[in-house]
Amino acid sequence: MEKSEEMKKQKAVVTVKAIEATSDNFKEYGQVVQASSDGEEFGPQDAQLDLSSGTPRFYIMHLKYRPLKFSTITHHASVTQCLGSIGGHVWYLGVSKPSIVEPKDHTGVIPTTGIIVQSHCGHSYIPPAVEDVHVFRITGPKFLKLNRGTWHAGPLFKADNMDFYNLELSNTNVVDHTTHNFIKENAVVFSIDE
C-alpha cells in the first residue's frame, strides 16, 4: 500500500466540548424552546416552524445505543425540525450552520469556504467544515427547533436507549435527507467531551 493511500485510510479523532444549549448560543442553528405559562400568546419564544412543503409528521422515536461520537451529519433543506427527549433526560446534538446555496445566489463562483455540491435531493449546498461543528448539551424540559438546512448529528446520549419526539414532514427522511460523511470526505470522527 502506498503511503498516500494509507494516510487516506487513517482518521483523526476531533474532540468537541459540549456546551449547554441556550437561546443565545443556539440562535445560529435554530431555537431552544422552553415551557411557557398556560394561555400565553404566540410569540418569538415559540418554535418558528416551516412545515409548508408537505404534511407534518409528529411522532416518538425510540433510539438505541447512540454513543457520544459521530462521523456523519445531516440537513433537511425544505423543513424545520423539532427534537426533544421525553422526560427531559440529558442528550447531545452535533451541529453546523446551514449552508444551502439558493439558486439566486449561485453564480458559479467557488466560495472560499468550499465547493458547491448538488444534493441528490435537488438543492445545492456547501459541505460543512470540520472547524464549524459544535456540540450542544440539552437538559430538562425543553426542545430544539432546527432551522431549515441546519446540519445535525444525533440525538446522542449515554443511556442504553431513549425516546424523543420529532416534528418534521411525513417524507423528510425519504426526499429531504442530505448527509455529509466526515470519514470519507475529511478523514475525521467527532468525539464529545462532556
N, C-alpha and C positions, 0 to 999 in steps of 0.2 A: 504494500500500500504506500502510495506517495505521501510525503509529509503534508501537502495541502489537503488531500482527501482525509487524512487522519485528523487534521485540525478542524475540518468541517463537521466531523462526527462528534467531536468533543463539545460539551455545552458548559456554559458558565452558569453558576447559581447567583442570582441577584437577590439579595435580601432587602425587603422593603419594610420599614417600620409602619405598623398600623397606627392610625390616629382616629380618635373618636369623631364620628360624623356629626357636624353641627350645621345649622342653616348657613352660617357664613363660609365655612371651609368647603362645603359641598356644592355651592351655587353654580360653579362652572360645569358641573355634571348633572345637576337636577335639584331636587328639593329633599330636605328632611322634614317629614310631616309628623307632628305630634298631636296628642289629644287636645281637643278644644271643648269649650263649655257647650252643653246641650242648648240648642237654639241659636247659637252664634251664626251670623250670616256668612255666606261665601265671601272669601277674600284671598289676599295673596298668601296667607298662611296655609291655604288648602292646596292640594295637588292640582297643578295646572296641566290638565290632560289634553292629549291629542289622540283621540280614538276615531278620527273621522274617515279613515281609509278602509273601514270594514266593520265586522261585527265584533264588539268587545267580548273578551273571554276573561272571567274572573273565576279562579279555581285554586285549589290547595295542591301544592306539590309535595310529595313525600320524597325526600332526598336521603340517600345513604352514603356514608363514608365520603366526605368532601374535605380532605385534609387541607391544611393551610399552605398550599402550594398550587401553582398553575403555570401552564405553558401556552394556553390559548386564551384569546379574548374575543368577544363577540359584540356586534352592534346591530340595531334594528333601525333602518333608515326611514320607516314610514309611521312609526308609532312611539309614544311614550310608554314606559313600563313602570309598574309599581311592584315592589317586593318587600315583604315583611315577615318576620318569624312569628309563628303562632305561639303565644305565651311570652313573647318579649325576650327570648333567650339570646345570648350573645352570638353574633355572626359577623362575617367579614366579606367585603366586596373589593376586588381589584378594579380600578377604573382608569380610563384615559379619556381626554376630552373628545367631543365629537369632531370628526374630520371629513364629513361629507362635502364633496365639491358639487355645488349646484350647477346645473347646465349653464346658467347665465354667467357664472364665474369661471368656467372652463375656457381658457384662452389658448390652450396648447402649450403654455409655458410650464416648465417643470418647476414646482415650488422648491424653495431652499430646504424645506424640511423632509423632502422625499419625493417619490414619483406618484403620479396619479394612477390609480388602479381602477379597472372596471369590475364591479362586483357581478357575480353570477345572477344577482337579483335585479340588475339593471342600472343601478346608480354608480357614481364614481366617488372615490374616497382616497385619502392619503393614509397609508398604513400608520398605526400608532408607533411612536418612538419608545424605545426601552426606557429612556430617561423621563418620559412623560407619564409613566404608570405610577399610580398611587394606590394605597390600600386604606380603606376605612373600616373601623370597628363600629358596629351598630348594637346598641344595648337598650333594653327596656321597651316600653310600648310606643314604638314609632316605626315608620316605614320610609323607604326611599322611593322617590319618583325619579326615574332616569329620563333625562331629556332625549328627544329623538336623536339617534346617532351616537349616544354615549357608549363608548367601549366598556364592557364589563366582563369580569371573570368571577363566577360564584353564583349563588351564595356558597361560602365556605365556612366550616365550623369544626369544633373539636369533638363534639358528641358523635356517637355512632350513627345517629340519624336525626333528622329534624323535619318539621313541617313548615312550609312557607305559603303564604297567599301570594298570588301572582295575578296582576291585571295587565293584559296586553290584548291583541286581537286574536280571533279564533284561528287564524292561519299564520301567525307571526313566525313560528318556528319552521314553517314549510316554505313560505315565499319571501320572507324578510329576515334572513338569518345569515349575516356575513361574519366569517371568522378569520382572525389573523393567528397564524401559528408561529410563536416566538422561537420554538426549537428549529423549525425548518428555515425560517427567514432571518433569524438573528442569533441562533445557537445559544439561546437563553431560557432558563427556567426561573420563575419567581418563587421565593420562599418568604412567608410572612413572619415578621418578628413582632410579637405582641407588645 
